[in-house]
Amino acid sequence: ALETLKMFEKKDSRVKSAAATNLSFLYYLGNEMEQATNYADLAVNSDRYNPAALTNKGNTVFANGDCEKAAEFYKEALRNDSLCTEALYNLGLAYKKLNRIDEALDCFLKLHAILPNSAQVLYQLASLYQIMEDPNQAIEWLLQLISVVPTDPHVLSKLGNLYDTEGDKSQAFHYYCESYRYFPSNIEVIEWLGAYYID
């Protein structure tokens, strides 16, 4: 894939930008940040209006720890294409990392309107409400999430934990049992169930 894409580097700026965007993404996936950054720069310089190139550039900046600057690239990508879901998702993550929870929530609610059955989006919404210490909303989003991915043991144990925190032992027991059924090696779930049976 890398060799094929490198053949397009010499073409006109649109083709070069698309090839460089894909090369940047492949290097990013391979955790070769220097190469990913080089090709992200090439993609953006070849076509400043390419939202995928701007998103990739934001990703390389984010990976280097500069969430504020990454957010600027994601916002620029969204100005060029308001439906660029990758940029919107990553902007939400950047805001979450920066502890700008209301802005992160806004991003993920917009994404939910575009992608109503996205497990990642539902999980982020639940996570944000948990950070905001609103367990009822967190539970609502996790219940939507298990309707999409009913066999995820991590989500089921998270639901068990939230119900336990809220004092609803029977619901907590139900979700911890379900989590145990799909992943019987989670020590925290085993400990909770053991303590429940002792009680």
C-alpha positions in Angstrom: 0.0 0.0 0.0 2.8 2.4 0.9 4.6 1.7 -2.4 1.4 2.3 -4.5 0.6 5.5 -2.7 4.2 6.8 -3.1 3.7 6.6 -6.9 1.0 9.3 -6.6 3.3 11.8 -4.8 4.5 13.4 -8.1 0.9 14.1 -9.4 -1.1 17.3 -9.1 -1.8 18.8 -5.7 -5.3 17.1 -5.2 -4.0 13.6 -6.0 -0.8 14.3 -4.0 -2.8 15.5 -1.0 -5.0 12.4 -1.1 -2.0 10.1 -1.4 -0.1 11.9 1.3 -3.2 11.8 3.6 -3.4 8.0 3.2 0.3 7.6 3.7 0.2 9.7 6.8 -2.6 7.6 8.2 -0.8 4.3 7.4 2.3 5.6 9.2 0.2 6.8 12.1 -1.3 3.3 12.4 2.2 1.8 12.3 3.2 4.2 15.1 5.8 5.9 13.0 5.0 9.4 14.1 7.8 11.2 12.3 6.8 9.8 8.9 3.1 10.3 9.7 3.8 14.0 10.6 5.9 14.5 7.4 3.1 13.2 5.2 0.4 15.0 7.1 2.3 18.3 6.5 2.7 17.4 2.8 -1.1 16.6 2.5 -2.1 19.9 4.2 0.4 21.9 2.1 -0.9 20.3 -1.1 -4.5 21.0 -0.3 -5.4 23.2 2.7 -9.1 22.4 2.2 -8.8 18.6 2.6 -10.6 17.7 5.8 -9.0 14.3 6.0 -5.5 15.8 5.7 -6.3 18.3 8.5 -7.7 15.6 10.7 -4.5 13.5 10.2 -2.4 16.5 11.0 -4.5 17.0 14.1 -4.0 13.3 15.0 -0.2 13.6 14.8 -0.2 16.8 16.9 -2.5 15.0 19.4 -0.2 12.0 19.6 2.7 14.4 20.5 0.6 15.7 23.4 -0.5 19.1 22.1 -4.3 18.7 22.4 -5.0 22.5 22.1 -3.3 22.7 18.7 -4.9 19.4 17.6 -8.3 20.9 18.4 -7.5 23.8 16.0 -6.8 21.4 13.2 -10.0 19.4 13.8 -12.0 22.7 13.9 -10.4 23.7 10.6 -11.3 20.3 9.1 -14.9 20.9 10.3 -15.0 24.4 8.7 -14.2 22.7 5.4 -16.6 19.8 5.8 -19.1 20.1 8.7 -19.9 16.4 8.3 -16.4 15.1 8.8 -17.2 12.7 11.6 -13.6 11.7 12.3 -12.7 15.4 13.0 -15.8 15.8 15.2 -15.0 12.7 17.1 -11.4 13.6 17.6 -12.3 17.2 18.6 -14.5 15.7 21.3 -11.6 13.5 22.5 -9.3 16.6 22.5 -11.8 18.6 24.6 -12.2 15.6 26.9 -8.5 15.4 27.4 -8.4 19.2 28.0 -11.1 18.8 30.6 -13.5 21.0 28.6 -16.3 18.6 29.3 -19.3 20.8 28.0 -17.6 21.3 24.7 -16.7 17.6 24.4 -20.3 16.7 25.2 -21.5 19.1 22.5 -19.3 17.3 19.9 -20.5 13.8 20.9 -24.2 14.8 20.9 -23.8 16.2 17.4 -22.1 13.0 16.4 -24.9 11.0 17.9 -27.3 12.9 15.7 -25.3 11.9 12.7 -24.3 8.3 13.8 -27.1 7.2 16.2 -25.9 3.6 16.5 -22.1 4.2 16.9 -20.9 2.2 19.9 -17.9 4.5 20.3 -20.0 7.7 20.4 -22.5 6.1 22.9 -19.6 5.0 25.1 -18.0 8.5 25.1 -21.4 10.1 26.0 -21.7 7.7 28.9 -18.2 8.4 30.0 -18.7 12.2 29.9 -21.8 12.0 32.0 -19.9 9.8 34.5 -17.2 12.5 34.7 -20.0 15.1 35.2 -21.2 12.9 38.1 -24.6 12.3 36.5 -25.0 8.5 36.9 -28.6 8.4 35.7 -27.6 9.9 32.3 -24.5 7.6 32.2 -26.8 4.6 32.7 -29.2 5.7 30.0 -26.3 6.0 27.5 -24.8 2.6 28.5 -28.2 1.0 28.1 -28.4 2.3 24.6 -24.9 1.0 24.1 -25.7 -2.5 25.1 -28.6 -2.5 22.7 -25.9 -2.1 20.0 -23.2 -4.3 21.5 -25.0 -6.6 23.9 -22.1 -8.9 24.7 -19.4 -6.3 25.7 -18.3 -7.5 29.2 -16.6 -4.1 30.0 -19.8 -2.2 29.3 -21.9 -4.7 31.3 -19.6 -4.4 34.3 -19.6 -0.6 34.0 -23.4 -0.8 34.2 -23.2 -3.1 37.2 -20.8 -0.6 38.9 -23.1 2.4 38.3 -26.2 0.5 39.6 -24.2 -0.6 42.6 -23.1 3.0 43.3 -26.8 4.1 43.0 -27.7 1.4 45.6 -29.7 -0.9 43.2 -28.1 -4.2 44.1 -30.5 -6.4 42.0 -29.7 -4.5 38.8 -26.0 -4.4 39.7 -26.1 -8.2 40.2 -27.8 -8.7 36.9 -25.2 -6.8 34.9 -22.2 -8.2 36.8 -23.5 -11.7 36.1 -23.9 -10.9 32.4 -20.4 -9.5 32.3 -19.1 -12.6 34.1 -20.9 -14.8 31.5 -19.0 -13.2 28.6 -15.7 -12.7 30.4 -15.2 -14.9 33.4 -11.7 -13.7 34.1 -12.4 -10.1 35.3 -11.1 -10.1 38.9 -13.1 -7.0 39.9 -16.4 -8.6 38.7 -15.5 -11.9 40.5 -14.8 -10.0 43.7 -18.1 -8.1 43.5 -20.1 -11.2 42.9 -18.3 -13.0 45.7 -19.0 -10.2 48.1 -22.7 -10.2 46.9 -23.1 -13.9 47.6 -21.4 -13.5 51.1 -23.9 -10.7 51.9 
